[in-house]
Amino acid sequence: MHRQSQIKRSVSNSLYRPRNIGQSIILLPFLFGKARTMAAIEASTTVTTPIRKRKKKHIILRSIGWFFKLVIALVILSLLATISFIWWTPPRTSYMMQSGEPVVYQYVSIDHISRYVLAATIAHEDQELGTRPGAFDIEAFNARAKAYIEGKPDPSGSTIPQQLAKNIFLTPQQNAVRKGIEAGLATEFSLILSEERILELYLNYAQFGPKLYGICAATWYYFGNPPWNITEYQAAQLMGVLPLPNLVQRAKDGGIYLGPVVNFRVWDYVNGAANVHVPRQIEGMGGWKAAVATIGITDTAADHANERGSADSCSAMPSSVLDRIKQEDSTWKP
């Protein structure tokens, strides 16, 4: 047994122990290859983790880069859209499309809108439209944001540029993201468009009834008159319609319905605006002429009477208004 174990050891050792220089040379490639393989395995285990980290970091950086490219592209598109509003008035807005057809609407130039309407809108909706450097006051905006976060009532309300941005591009949803986008778009309007153009667009897109948009449709629908032939009282009443347009109804014989079954909030807003708030606000601004002068308007709608044959004068009742009234009252005759 002892002899056999010695033989086995000698045989085993002879496999790995070269007997001469020639055998050593023959075994060198094998031994060197084995060492190199082991080194590669060790290196791969130490290099794999940094490579994965670099790949992950690269993916994150690429994602951030694409995000900023997307933001820049959207900003450029919104700027181009805002610039186009200097000359172009889109026939539909986001709010109109969301309300569904048929929409009652027709464009009217600000030249053919009663200065009573312009003054009432400035006094009631945004007295600083023509004097404020920007779309909104930063302190007021921060106060509104804080109130929203804390679940408190809005302390001041949106300015006309903010409302215009919402009406054209956005949705009625109330959330922080939408408010942020609204602020950015309103700032673009304020930087690119004149206050006169901003007010013109606002009055053309404001909602004055269920699926009824713009001052042209509103004055014909409620009062049977073009927007250049509206009284101070009627202009003030229309300001009371703005907070709850979907609840307002036309009286059978014309005018805004304020009868026995009217929604109390509608009654309160319309009467409050017409009899208290708007007259007081206009008086505080020095009268209707002083109010419209804050946005650079010193003429009257009557000064453009010789242009009332144009398509943008709203001198005739829009067909969409006529259809709406006939639908509501089959006995009505113009």
CYANA upper distance limits for C-alpha pairs under 8 A (distance plus 0.5 A):
  1 MET  CA      5 SER  CA      6.82
  2 HIS  CA      6 GLN  CA      6.87
  3 ARG  CA      7 ILE  CA      6.89
  4 GLN  CA      8 LYS  CA      6.82
  5 SER  CA      9 ARG  CA      6.75
  6 GLN  CA     10 SER  CA      6.65
  7 ILE  CA     11 VAL  CA      6.67
  8 LYS  CA     12 SER  CA      6.55
  9 ARG  CA     13 ASN  CA      6.48
 10 SER  CA     14 SER  CA      6.51
 11 VAL  CA     15 LEU  CA      7.12
 12 SER  CA     16 TYR  CA      7.80
 13 ASN  CA     17 ARG  CA      6.24
 14 SER  CA     18 PRO  CA      7.45
 14 SER  CA     19 ARG  CA      8.11
 18 PRO  CA     23 GLN  CA      5.85
 18 PRO  CA     24 SER  CA      5.91
 19 ARG  CA     23 GLN  CA      7.01
 19 ARG  CA     24 SER  CA      8.24
 20 ASN  CA     24 SER  CA      6.99
 21 ILE  CA     25 ILE  CA      6.82
 22 GLY  CA     26 ILE  CA      6.86
 23 GLN  CA     27 LEU  CA      6.81
 24 SER  CA     28 LEU  CA      6.70
 25 ILE  CA     29 PRO  CA      8.38
 27 LEU  CA     31 LEU  CA      6.78
 28 LEU  CA     32 PHE  CA      6.44
 29 PRO  CA     33 GLY  CA      6.37
 30 PHE  CA     34 LYS  CA      6.70
 31 LEU  CA     35 ALA  CA      6.82
 32 PHE  CA     36 ARG  CA      6.64
 33 GLY  CA     37 THR  CA      6.60
 34 LYS  CA     38 MET  CA      6.83
 35 ALA  CA     39 ALA  CA      6.70
 36 ARG  CA     40 ALA  CA      6.68
 37 THR  CA     41 ILE  CA      6.79
 38 MET  CA     42 GLU  CA      6.77
 39 ALA  CA     43 ALA  CA      6.55
 40 ALA  CA     44 SER  CA      6.52
 41 ILE  CA     45 THR  CA      6.93
 42 GLU  CA     46 THR  CA      7.04
 43 ALA  CA     47 VAL  CA      6.56
 44 SER  CA     48 THR  CA      6.32
 45 THR  CA     49 THR  CA      7.99
 46 THR  CA     50 PRO  CA      8.36
 47 VAL  CA     51 ILE  CA      6.86
 48 THR  CA     52 ARG  CA      6.75
 49 THR  CA     53 LYS  CA      6.78
 50 PRO  CA     54 ARG  CA      6.61
 51 ILE  CA     55 LYS  CA      6.68
 52 ARG  CA     56 LYS  CA      6.65
 53 LYS  CA     57 LYS  CA      6.61
 54 ARG  CA     58 HIS  CA      6.54
 55 LYS  CA     59 ILE  CA      6.73
 56 LYS  CA     60 ILE  CA      6.80
 57 LYS  CA     61 LEU  CA      6.67
 58 HIS  CA     62 ARG  CA      6.60
 59 ILE  CA     63 SER  CA      6.65
 60 ILE  CA     64 ILE  CA      6.73
 61 LEU  CA     65 GLY  CA      6.60
 62 ARG  CA     66 TRP  CA      6.68
 63 SER  CA     67 PHE  CA      6.64
 64 ILE  CA     68 PHE  CA      6.81
 65 GLY  CA     69 LYS  CA      6.71
 66 TRP  CA     70 LEU  CA      6.61
 67 PHE  CA     71 VAL  CA      6.77
 68 PHE  CA     72 ILE  CA      6.60
 69 LYS  CA     73 ALA  CA      6.61
 70 LEU  CA     74 LEU  CA      6.68
 71 VAL  CA     75 VAL  CA      6.68
 72 ILE  CA     76 ILE  CA      6.69
 73 ALA  CA     77 LEU  CA      6.69
 74 LEU  CA     78 SER  CA      6.61
 75 VAL  CA     79 LEU  CA      6.61
 76 ILE  CA     80 LEU  CA      6.70
 77 LEU  CA     81 ALA  CA      6.65
 78 SER  CA     82 THR  CA      6.57
 78 SER  CA    185 LEU  CA      7.98
 79 LEU  CA     83 ILE  CA      6.62
 79 LEU  CA    188 GLU  CA      7.34
 80 LEU  CA     84 SER  CA      6.76
 81 ALA  CA     85 PHE  CA      7.17
 82 THR  CA     86 ILE  CA      7.87
 82 THR  CA    188 GLU  CA      7.46
 82 THR  CA    189 PHE  CA      6.89
 82 THR  CA    192 ILE  CA      7.66
 82 THR  CA    193 LEU  CA      8.38
 83 ILE  CA    192 ILE  CA      7.06
 83 ILE  CA    193 LEU  CA      8.15
 84 SER  CA     88 TRP  CA      6.24
 85 PHE  CA     89 THR  CA      6.55
 85 PHE  CA    193 LEU  CA      8.26
 86 ILE  CA    193 LEU  CA      6.79
 86 ILE  CA    197 ARG  CA      7.83
 89 THR  CA    201 LEU  CA      7.95
 91 PRO  CA    107 TYR  CA      8.27
 92 ARG  CA     96 MET  CA      6.46
 92 ARG  CA     97 MET  CA      7.25
 93 THR  CA     97 MET  CA      6.78
 93 THR  CA    167 ASN  CA      7.04
 93 THR  CA    168 ILE  CA      5.13
 93 THR  CA    169 PHE  CA      7.24
 93 THR  CA    205 TYR  CA      8.02
 94 SER  CA     98 GLN  CA      6.71
 94 SER  CA    167 ASN  CA      6.89
 94 SER  CA    168 ILE  CA      5.80
 94 SER  CA    169 PHE  CA      5.79
 94 SER  CA    170 LEU  CA      6.53
 94 SER  CA    171 THR  CA      7.36
 95 TYR  CA     99 SER  CA      6.78
 95 TYR  CA    167 ASN  CA      6.04
 95 TYR  CA    168 ILE  CA      7.22
 95 TYR  CA    169 PHE  CA      8.26
 95 TYR  CA    170 LEU  CA      7.71
 95 TYR  CA    171 THR  CA      6.93
 95 TYR  CA    172 PRO  CA      8.23
 96 MET  CA    100 GLY  CA      7.13
 96 MET  CA    103 VAL  CA      7.39
 96 MET  CA    211 LYS  CA      7.65
 96 MET  CA    213 TYR  CA      8.26
 97 MET  CA    101 GLU  CA      7.91
 99 SER  CA    103 VAL  CA      8.37
 99 SER  CA    211 LYS  CA      6.74
100 GLY  CA    211 LYS  CA      8.09
101 GLU  CA    211 LYS  CA      8.26
102 PRO  CA    211 LYS  CA      7.84
103 VAL  CA    211 LYS  CA      5.66
103 VAL  CA    212 LEU  CA      6.64
103 VAL  CA    213 TYR  CA      7.99
103 VAL  CA    320 SER  CA      8.04
104 VAL  CA    211 LYS  CA      6.61
104 VAL  CA    212 LEU  CA      5.14
104 VAL  CA    213 TYR  CA      6.63
104 VAL  CA    217 ALA  CA      7.06
104 VAL  CA    320 SER  CA      5.65
104 VAL  CA    321 VAL  CA      6.49
104 VAL  CA    324 ARG  CA      8.13
105 TYR  CA    212 LEU  CA      6.75
105 TYR  CA    213 TYR  CA      5.71
105 TYR  CA    214 GLY  CA      6.57
105 TYR  CA    216 CYS  CA      7.81
105 TYR  CA    217 ALA  CA      5.99
105 TYR  CA    318 PRO  CA      8.21
105 TYR  CA    320 SER  CA      7.35
105 TYR  CA    321 VAL  CA      8.21
106 GLN  CA    204 ASN  CA      8.27
106 GLN  CA    213 TYR  CA      8.42
106 GLN  CA    214 GLY  CA      7.37
106 GLN  CA    216 CYS  CA      6.54
106 GLN  CA    217 ALA  CA      6.64
106 GLN  CA    314 CYS  CA      8.08
106 GLN  CA    318 PRO  CA      7.17
107 TYR  CA    204 ASN  CA      6.52
107 TYR  CA    214 GLY  CA      7.63
107 TYR  CA    216 CYS  CA      7.09
107 TYR  CA    312 ASP  CA      6.75
107 TYR  CA    314 CYS  CA      7.91
108 VAL  CA    112 HIS  CA      7.30
108 VAL  CA    113 ILE  CA      7.99
108 VAL  CA    204 ASN  CA      7.41
108 VAL  CA    215 ILE  CA      8.24
108 VAL  CA    216 CYS  CA      6.52
108 VAL  CA    312 ASP  CA      5.21
108 VAL  CA    313 SER  CA      5.96
108 VAL  CA    314 CYS  CA      6.15
109 SER  CA    113 ILE  CA      7.54
109 SER  CA    200 GLU  CA      7.52
109 SER  CA    312 ASP  CA      6.01
109 SER  CA    313 SER  CA      6.66
110 ILE  CA    200 GLU  CA      5.89
111 ASP  CA    300 THR  CA      8.15
111 ASP  CA    301 ALA  CA      6.12
111 ASP  CA    304 HIS  CA      7.01
111 ASP  CA    313 SER  CA      8.39
112 HIS  CA    227 PRO  CA      7.19
112 HIS  CA    228 TRP  CA      5.69
112 HIS  CA    301 ALA  CA      5.63
112 HIS  CA    302 ALA  CA      8.46
112 HIS  CA    304 HIS  CA      7.44
112 HIS  CA    308 ARG  CA      8.22
112 HIS  CA    313 SER  CA      6.03
112 HIS  CA    314 CYS  CA      8.13
113 ILE  CA    117 VAL  CA      7.40
113 ILE  CA    118 LEU  CA      7.82
113 ILE  CA    227 PRO  CA      5.51
113 ILE  CA    228 TRP  CA      5.07
113 ILE  CA    301 ALA  CA      6.59
114 SER  CA    118 LEU  CA      7.17
114 SER  CA    227 PRO  CA      6.44
114 SER  CA    228 TRP  CA      4.78
114 SER  CA    229 ASN  CA      6.91
114 SER  CA    230 ILE  CA      6.77
114 SER  CA    300 THR  CA      7.75
114 SER  CA    301 ALA  CA      6.16
115 ARG  CA    119 ALA  CA      6.43
115 ARG  CA    228 TRP  CA      8.46
115 ARG  CA    288 TRP  CA      7.74
115 ARG  CA    289 LYS  CA      8.22
115 ARG  CA    292 VAL  CA      7.57
115 ARG  CA    300 THR  CA      6.73
115 ARG  CA    301 ALA  CA      7.26
116 TYR  CA    120 ALA  CA      6.51
116 TYR  CA    230 ILE  CA      7.94
116 TYR  CA    231 THR  CA      7.47
116 TYR  CA    232 GLU  CA      5.87
116 TYR  CA    235 ALA  CA      6.67
116 TYR  CA    288 TRP  CA      6.93
117 VAL  CA    121 THR  CA      6.58
117 VAL  CA    230 ILE  CA      8.14
117 VAL  CA    232 GLU  CA      7.85
117 VAL  CA    235 ALA  CA      5.41
117 VAL  CA    236 ALA  CA      7.94
118 LEU  CA    122 ILE  CA      6.75
118 LEU  CA    199 LEU  CA      8.37
118 LEU  CA    292 VAL  CA      6.94
119 ALA  CA    123 ALA  CA      6.47
119 ALA  CA    282 ILE  CA      7.49
119 ALA  CA    288 TRP  CA      5.63
119 ALA  CA    289 LYS  CA      7.95
119 ALA  CA    291 ALA  CA      5.82
119 ALA  CA    292 VAL  CA      5.90
120 ALA  CA    124 HIS  CA      6.35
120 ALA  CA    235 ALA  CA      6.93
120 ALA  CA    236 ALA  CA      6.43
120 ALA  CA    239 MET  CA      7.62
120 ALA  CA    278 VAL  CA      6.68
120 ALA  CA    282 ILE  CA      7.32
120 ALA  CA    288 TRP  CA      8.11
121 THR  CA    125 GLU  CA      6.00
121 THR  CA    126 ASP  CA      7.83
121 THR  CA    239 MET  CA      7.23
122 ILE  CA    126 ASP  CA      5.55
122 ILE  CA    127 GLN  CA      5.65
122 ILE  CA    128 GLU  CA      8.42
122 ILE  CA    129 LEU  CA      7.57
122 ILE  CA    291 ALA  CA      7.38
122 ILE  CA    292 VAL  CA      7.99
123 ALA  CA    127 GLN  CA      5.45
123 ALA  CA    278 VAL  CA      7.18
123 ALA  CA    281 GLN  CA      5.95
123 ALA  CA    282 ILE  CA      6.06
123 ALA  CA    285 MET  CA      7.84
123 ALA  CA    291 ALA  CA      7.45
124 HIS  CA    239 MET  CA      7.58
124 HIS  CA    277 HIS  CA      8.00
124 HIS  CA    278 VAL  CA      6.39
124 HIS  CA    281 GLN  CA      7.18
125 GLU  CA    159 THR  CA      7.27
125 GLU  CA    160 ILE  CA      7.10
126 ASP  CA    159 THR  CA      6.01
126 ASP  CA    160 ILE  CA      6.47
127 GLN  CA    291 ALA  CA      8.45
128 GLU  CA    132 ARG  CA      5.74
129 LEU  CA    135 ALA  CA      8.33
129 LEU  CA    159 THR  CA      8.14
129 LEU  CA    160 ILE  CA      7.66
129 LEU  CA    195 GLU  CA      7.28
129 LEU  CA    294 THR  CA      8.28
129 LEU  CA    295 ILE  CA      7.72
130 GLY  CA    195 GLU  CA      6.57
130 GLY  CA    294 THR  CA      5.50
130 GLY  CA    295 ILE  CA      5.05
130 GLY  CA    296 GLY  CA      8.34
131 THR  CA    294 THR  CA      7.22
131 THR  CA    295 ILE  CA      8.30
132 ARG  CA    136 PHE  CA      7.76
132 ARG  CA    137 ASP  CA      7.94
134 GLY  CA    187 THR  CA      6.96
134 GLY  CA    190 SER  CA      6.25
134 GLY  CA    191 LEU  CA      7.68
135 ALA  CA    159 THR  CA      7.64
135 ALA  CA    161 PRO  CA      6.24
135 ALA  CA    162 GLN  CA      7.50
135 ALA  CA    183 ALA  CA      8.33
135 ALA  CA    186 ALA  CA      6.20
135 ALA  CA    187 THR  CA      5.63
135 ALA  CA    189 PHE  CA      8.04
135 ALA  CA    190 SER  CA      5.74
136 PHE  CA    140 ALA  CA      8.03
136 PHE  CA    141 PHE  CA      7.40
136 PHE  CA    159 THR  CA      6.82
136 PHE  CA    161 PRO  CA      8.42
136 PHE  CA    162 GLN  CA      8.34
136 PHE  CA    187 THR  CA      8.49
137 ASP  CA    141 PHE  CA      6.61
138 ILE  CA    142 ASN  CA      6.64
139 GLU  CA    143 ALA  CA      6.66
140 ALA  CA    144 ARG  CA      6.69
140 ALA  CA    156 SER  CA      7.61
141 PHE  CA    145 ALA  CA      6.69
142 ASN  CA    146 LYS  CA      6.62
143 ALA  CA    147 ALA  CA      6.66
143 ALA  CA    155 PRO  CA      7.86
144 ARG  CA    148 TYR  CA      6.62
144 ARG  CA    154 ASP  CA      6.27
144 ARG  CA    155 PRO  CA      6.74
144 ARG  CA    156 SER  CA      7.61
144 ARG  CA    157 GLY  CA      8.26
145 ALA  CA    149 ILE  CA      6.74
146 LYS  CA    150 GLU  CA      6.67
147 ALA  CA    151 GLY  CA      6.45
147 ALA  CA    152 LYS  CA      5.28
147 ALA  CA    153 PRO  CA      6.90
147 ALA  CA    154 ASP  CA      6.75
147 ALA  CA    155 PRO  CA      7.95
148 TYR  CA    152 LYS  CA      6.46
148 TYR  CA    153 PRO  CA      7.79
148 TYR  CA    154 ASP  CA      7.48
158 SER  CA    162 GLN  CA      6.24
158 SER  CA    163 GLN  CA      6.63
159 THR  CA    163 GLN  CA      6.72
160 ILE  CA    164 LEU  CA      6.51
160 ILE  CA    198 ILE  CA      8.26
160 ILE  CA    199 LEU  CA      7.93
160 ILE  CA    202 TYR  CA      7.57
161 PRO  CA    165 ALA  CA      6.70
161 PRO  CA    186 ALA  CA      5.48
161 PRO  CA    187 THR  CA      8.14
161 PRO  CA    189 PHE  CA      7.06
161 PRO  CA    190 SER  CA      7.26
161 PRO  CA    198 ILE  CA      7.27
162 GLN  CA    166 LYS  CA      6.78
162 GLN  CA    182 GLU  CA      6.59
162 GLN  CA    183 ALA  CA      6.86
162 GLN  CA    185 LEU  CA      8.13
162 GLN  CA    186 ALA  CA      5.41
163 GLN  CA    167 ASN  CA      6.59
163 GLN  CA    202 TYR  CA      8.18
164 LEU  CA    168 ILE  CA      6.65
164 LEU  CA    186 ALA  CA      7.91
164 LEU  CA    198 ILE  CA      8.16
164 LEU  CA    201 LEU  CA      7.86
164 LEU  CA    202 TYR  CA      5.99
164 LEU  CA    205 TYR  CA      8.16
165 ALA  CA    169 PHE  CA      6.42
165 ALA  CA    170 LEU  CA      7.61
165 ALA  CA    182 GLU  CA      6.41
165 ALA  CA    185 LEU  CA      6.32
165 ALA  CA    186 ALA  CA      6.01
165 ALA  CA    189 PHE  CA      8.30
166 LYS  CA    170 LEU  CA      5.24
166 LYS  CA    171 THR  CA      7.15
166 LYS  CA    172 PRO  CA      8.24
166 LYS  CA    182 GLU  CA      6.58
167 ASN  CA    171 THR  CA      7.95
167 ASN  CA    205 TYR  CA      7.36
167 ASN  CA    206 ALA  CA      7.84
168 ILE  CA    205 TYR  CA      8.18
170 LEU  CA    178 ARG  CA      8.03
170 LEU  CA    182 GLU  CA      8.15
173 GLN  CA    178 ARG  CA      7.97
174 GLN  CA    178 ARG  CA      7.33
174 GLN  CA    179 LYS  CA      7.87
175 ASN  CA    179 LYS  CA      6.80
176 ALA  CA    180 GLY  CA      6.68
177 VAL  CA    181 ILE  CA      6.83
178 ARG  CA    182 GLU  CA      6.49
179 LYS  CA    183 ALA  CA      6.67
180 GLY  CA    184 GLY  CA      6.95
181 ILE  CA    185 LEU  CA      6.74
182 GLU  CA    186 ALA  CA      6.47
183 ALA  CA    187 THR  CA      6.67
184 GLY  CA    188 GLU  CA      6.99
185 LEU  CA    189 PHE  CA      6.89
186 ALA  CA    190 SER  CA      6.72
187 THR  CA    191 LEU  CA      6.68
188 GLU  CA    192 ILE  CA      6.54
189 PHE  CA    193 LEU  CA      5.90
189 PHE  CA    198 ILE  CA      7.86
190 SER  CA    194 SER  CA      7.69
190 SER  CA    195 GLU  CA      7.97
190 SER  CA    198 ILE  CA      8.45
193 LEU  CA    197 ARG  CA      6.71
193 LEU  CA    198 ILE  CA      6.87
194 SER  CA    198 ILE  CA      6.73
195 GLU  CA    199 LEU  CA      6.66
195 GLU  CA    295 ILE  CA      6.17
196 GLU  CA    200 GLU  CA      6.68
196 GLU  CA    295 ILE  CA      6.40
196 GLU  CA    296 GLY  CA      7.73
196 GLU  CA    297 ILE  CA      8.10
197 ARG  CA    201 LEU  CA      6.66
198 ILE  CA    202 TYR  CA      6.58
199 LEU  CA    203 LEU  CA      6.63
200 GLU  CA    204 ASN  CA      6.77
201 LEU  CA    205 TYR  CA      6.68
202 TYR  CA    206 ALA  CA      6.27
203 LEU  CA    214 GLY  CA      6.10
203 LEU  CA    215 ILE  CA      6.17
204 ASN  CA    213 TYR  CA      7.39
204 ASN  CA    214 GLY  CA      4.44
204 ASN  CA    215 ILE  CA      6.25
204 ASN  CA    216 CYS  CA      7.81
205 TYR  CA    213 TYR  CA      6.13
205 TYR  CA    214 GLY  CA      5.39
205 TYR  CA    215 ILE  CA      8.50
206 ALA  CA    213 TYR  CA      6.16
206 ALA  CA    214 GLY  CA      5.85
206 ALA  CA    215 ILE  CA      8.03
206 ALA  CA    242 LEU  CA      7.99
207 GLN  CA    211 LYS  CA      7.88
207 GLN  CA    212 LEU  CA      6.38
207 GLN  CA    213 TYR  CA      4.92
207 GLN  CA    214 GLY  CA      6.78
207 GLN  CA    242 LEU  CA      7.05
207 GLN  CA    245 PRO  CA      6.62
208 PHE  CA    212 LEU  CA      6.18
208 PHE  CA    213 TYR  CA      6.23
208 PHE  CA    214 GLY  CA      7.40
208 PHE  CA    215 ILE  CA      8.15
208 PHE  CA    218 ALA  CA      6.57
208 PHE  CA    238 LEU  CA      7.85
208 PHE  CA    241 VAL  CA      6.47
208 PHE  CA    242 LEU  CA      6.45
208 PHE  CA    245 PRO  CA      5.60
208 PHE  CA    246 ASN  CA      8.44
208 PHE  CA    248 VAL  CA      8.46
209 GLY  CA    213 TYR  CA      7.57
209 GLY  CA    218 ALA  CA      8.25
209 GLY  CA    241 VAL  CA      8.01
209 GLY  CA    245 PRO  CA      4.83
209 GLY  CA    246 ASN  CA      5.82
209 GLY  CA    247 LEU  CA      7.75
209 GLY  CA    248 VAL  CA      6.29
209 GLY  CA    249 GLN  CA      7.64
210 PRO  CA    245 PRO  CA      6.66
210 PRO  CA    246 ASN  CA      4.97
210 PRO  CA    247 LEU  CA      7.74
210 PRO  CA    248 VAL  CA      7.88
211 LYS  CA    246 ASN  CA      8.19
212 LEU  CA    217 ALA  CA      7.37
212 LEU  CA    218 ALA  CA      7.58
213 TYR  CA    217 ALA  CA      7.02
213 TYR  CA    218 ALA  CA      7.55
214 GLY  CA    218 ALA  CA      6.75
215 ILE  CA    219 THR  CA      6.56
215 ILE  CA    227 PRO  CA      7.09
216 CYS  CA    220 TRP  CA      7.06
216 CYS  CA    226 PRO  CA      7.14
216 CYS  CA    227 PRO  CA      6.20
216 CYS  CA    314 CYS  CA      6.62
217 ALA  CA    221 TYR  CA      6.36
217 ALA  CA    317 MET  CA      8.28
217 ALA  CA    318 PRO  CA      7.33
217 ALA  CA    321 VAL  CA      6.76
218 ALA  CA    222 TYR  CA      6.55
218 ALA  CA    223 PHE  CA      8.45
219 THR  CA    223 PHE  CA      5.87
219 THR  CA    224 GLY  CA      6.90
219 THR  CA    225 ASN  CA      6.24
219 THR  CA    226 PRO  CA      6.49
219 THR  CA    227 PRO  CA      6.13
219 THR  CA    230 ILE  CA      7.97
220 TRP  CA    224 GLY  CA      4.70
220 TRP  CA    225 ASN  CA      5.39
220 TRP  CA    226 PRO  CA      6.31
220 TRP  CA    227 PRO  CA      8.04
220 TRP  CA    317 MET  CA      6.47
220 TRP  CA    318 PRO  CA      8.32
220 TRP  CA    321 VAL  CA      7.63
221 TYR  CA    250 ARG  CA      8.00
221 TYR  CA    254 GLY  CA      8.29
221 TYR  CA    321 VAL  CA      6.41
221 TYR  CA    322 LEU  CA      8.43
221 TYR  CA    325 ILE  CA      7.82
222 TYR  CA    250 ARG  CA      6.35
222 TYR  CA    251 ALA  CA      8.13
222 TYR  CA    254 GLY  CA      5.98
222 TYR  CA    255 GLY  CA      5.06
222 TYR  CA    256 ILE  CA      6.49
223 PHE  CA    254 GLY  CA      6.19
223 PHE  CA    255 GLY  CA      5.73
224 GLY  CA    254 GLY  CA      7.70
224 GLY  CA    317 MET  CA      8.19
225 ASN  CA    229 ASN  CA      6.65
225 ASN  CA    230 ILE  CA      7.51
225 ASN  CA    317 MET  CA      8.37
226 PRO  CA    230 ILE  CA      7.81
226 PRO  CA    314 CYS  CA      6.62
226 PRO  CA    315 SER  CA      6.10
226 PRO  CA    316 ALA  CA      7.51
226 PRO  CA    317 MET  CA      7.91
227 PRO  CA    314 CYS  CA      7.74
228 TRP  CA    301 ALA  CA      6.46
228 TRP  CA    302 ALA  CA      8.16
230 ILE  CA    234 GLN  CA      6.77
230 ILE  CA    235 ALA  CA      7.03
231 THR  CA    235 ALA  CA      6.70
232 GLU  CA    236 ALA  CA      6.75
233 TYR  CA    237 GLN  CA      6.70
233 TYR  CA    274 ALA  CA      6.42
234 GLN  CA    238 LEU  CA      6.85
234 GLN  CA    274 ALA  CA      8.04
235 ALA  CA    239 MET  CA      7.30
235 ALA  CA    274 ALA  CA      8.43
236 ALA  CA    240 GLY  CA      7.44
236 ALA  CA    270 VAL  CA      8.49
236 ALA  CA    273 ALA  CA      6.35
236 ALA  CA    274 ALA  CA      5.05
236 ALA  CA    278 VAL  CA      6.38
236 ALA  CA    279 PRO  CA      8.14
237 GLN  CA    241 VAL  CA      7.34
237 GLN  CA    270 VAL  CA      5.73
237 GLN  CA    271 ASN  CA      7.42
237 GLN  CA    273 ALA  CA      6.55
237 GLN  CA    274 ALA  CA      5.25
238 LEU  CA    242 LEU  CA      7.43
238 LEU  CA    270 VAL  CA      7.73
239 MET  CA    270 VAL  CA      7.74
239 MET  CA    273 ALA  CA      6.88
239 MET  CA    274 ALA  CA      8.33
239 MET  CA    278 VAL  CA      8.47
240 GLY  CA    266 VAL  CA      8.11
240 GLY  CA    269 TYR  CA      5.29
240 GLY  CA    270 VAL  CA      4.47
240 GLY  CA    271 ASN  CA      7.75
240 GLY  CA    272 GLY  CA      7.74
240 GLY  CA    273 ALA  CA      5.62
240 GLY  CA    274 ALA  CA      7.68
241 VAL  CA    245 PRO  CA      5.97
241 VAL  CA    248 VAL  CA      7.27
241 VAL  CA    266 VAL  CA      7.68
241 VAL  CA    269 TYR  CA      7.54
241 VAL  CA    270 VAL  CA      6.56
243 PRO  CA    269 TYR  CA      8.30
244 LEU  CA    248 VAL  CA      7.33
244 LEU  CA    266 VAL  CA      7.26
247 LEU  CA    263 ASN  CA      7.70
247 LEU  CA    266 VAL  CA      7.50
248 VAL  CA    256 ILE  CA      7.83
248 VAL  CA    257 TYR  CA      7.80
248 VAL  CA    266 VAL  CA      7.04
249 GLN  CA    256 ILE  CA      6.70
249 GLN  CA    257 TYR  CA      5.98
250 ARG  CA    254 GLY  CA      6.81
250 ARG  CA    255 GLY  CA      6.43
250 ARG  CA    256 ILE  CA      5.35
250 ARG  CA    257 TYR  CA      5.66
251 ALA  CA    255 GLY  CA      5.86
251 ALA  CA    256 ILE  CA      5.90
251 ALA  CA    257 TYR  CA      4.74
251 ALA  CA    258 LEU  CA      8.19
252 LYS  CA    257 TYR  CA      8.38
252 LYS  CA    329 ASP  CA      7.96
257 TYR  CA    262 VAL  CA      7.39
258 LEU  CA    262 VAL  CA      5.98
258 LEU  CA    266 VAL  CA      8.39
258 LEU  CA    267 TRP  CA      6.34
262 VAL  CA    266 VAL  CA      7.55
262 VAL  CA    267 TRP  CA      7.11
263 ASN  CA    267 TRP  CA      6.88
264 PHE  CA    268 ASP  CA      6.55
265 ARG  CA    269 TYR  CA      6.53
266 VAL  CA    270 VAL  CA      6.49
267 TRP  CA    271 ASN  CA      6.41
268 ASP  CA    272 GLY  CA      6.11
269 TYR  CA    273 ALA  CA      6.43
270 VAL  CA    274 ALA  CA      6.60
271 ASN  CA    275 ASN  CA      6.26
271 ASN  CA    276 VAL  CA      8.20
272 GLY  CA    276 VAL  CA      5.78
272 GLY  CA    277 HIS  CA      6.58
273 ALA  CA    277 HIS  CA      5.30
273 ALA  CA    278 VAL  CA      5.78
273 ALA  CA    279 PRO  CA      8.42
274 ALA  CA    278 VAL  CA      6.62
274 ALA  CA    279 PRO  CA      7.61
275 ASN  CA    279 PRO  CA      7.33
276 VAL  CA    280 ARG  CA      6.68
277 HIS  CA    281 GLN  CA      6.50
278 VAL  CA    282 ILE  CA      6.51
279 PRO  CA    283 GLU  CA      6.58
280 ARG  CA    284 GLY  CA      6.63
281 GLN  CA    285 MET  CA      6.95
282 ILE  CA    286 GLY  CA      7.00
282 ILE  CA    287 GLY  CA      5.72
282 ILE  CA    288 TRP  CA      6.50
282 ILE  CA    291 ALA  CA      7.36
283 GLU  CA    287 GLY  CA      5.45
283 GLU  CA    288 TRP  CA      8.23
285 MET  CA    290 ALA  CA      7.00
285 MET  CA    291 ALA  CA      6.30
286 GLY  CA    290 ALA  CA      6.02
286 GLY  CA    291 ALA  CA      7.40
287 GLY  CA    291 ALA  CA      6.75
288 TRP  CA    292 VAL  CA      6.83
289 LYS  CA    293 ALA  CA      6.60
289 LYS  CA    298 THR  CA      7.76
290 ALA  CA    294 THR  CA      7.10
291 ALA  CA    295 ILE  CA      8.44
292 VAL  CA    296 GLY  CA      7.37
292 VAL  CA    297 ILE  CA      6.01
292 VAL  CA    298 THR  CA      7.60
293 ALA  CA    297 ILE  CA      5.38
293 ALA  CA    298 THR  CA      6.17
299 ASP  CA    303 ASP  CA      7.05
300 THR  CA    304 HIS  CA      8.04
301 ALA  CA    305 ALA  CA      7.47
304 HIS  CA    308 ARG  CA      7.61
307 GLU  CA    313 SER  CA      7.85
308 ARG  CA    313 SER  CA      5.77
308 ARG  CA    314 CYS  CA      8.29
308 ARG  CA    315 SER  CA      6.74
309 GLY  CA    313 SER  CA      7.39
309 GLY  CA    315 SER  CA      7.69
314 CYS  CA    318 PRO  CA      8.00
317 MET  CA    321 VAL  CA      7.20
317 MET  CA    322 LEU  CA      7.30
318 PRO  CA    322 LEU  CA      6.96
319 SER  CA    323 ASP  CA      6.63
320 SER  CA    324 ARG  CA      6.71
321 VAL  CA    325 ILE  CA      6.76
322 LEU  CA    326 LYS  CA      6.71
323 ASP  CA    327 GLN  CA      6.55
324 ARG  CA    328 GLU  CA      6.80
325 ILE  CA    329 ASP  CA      6.46
325 ILE  CA    330 SER  CA      8.45
325 ILE  CA    332 TRP  CA      7.85
326 LYS  CA    330 SER  CA      5.53
326 LYS  CA    331 THR  CA      7.97
326 LYS  CA    332 TRP  CA      6.74
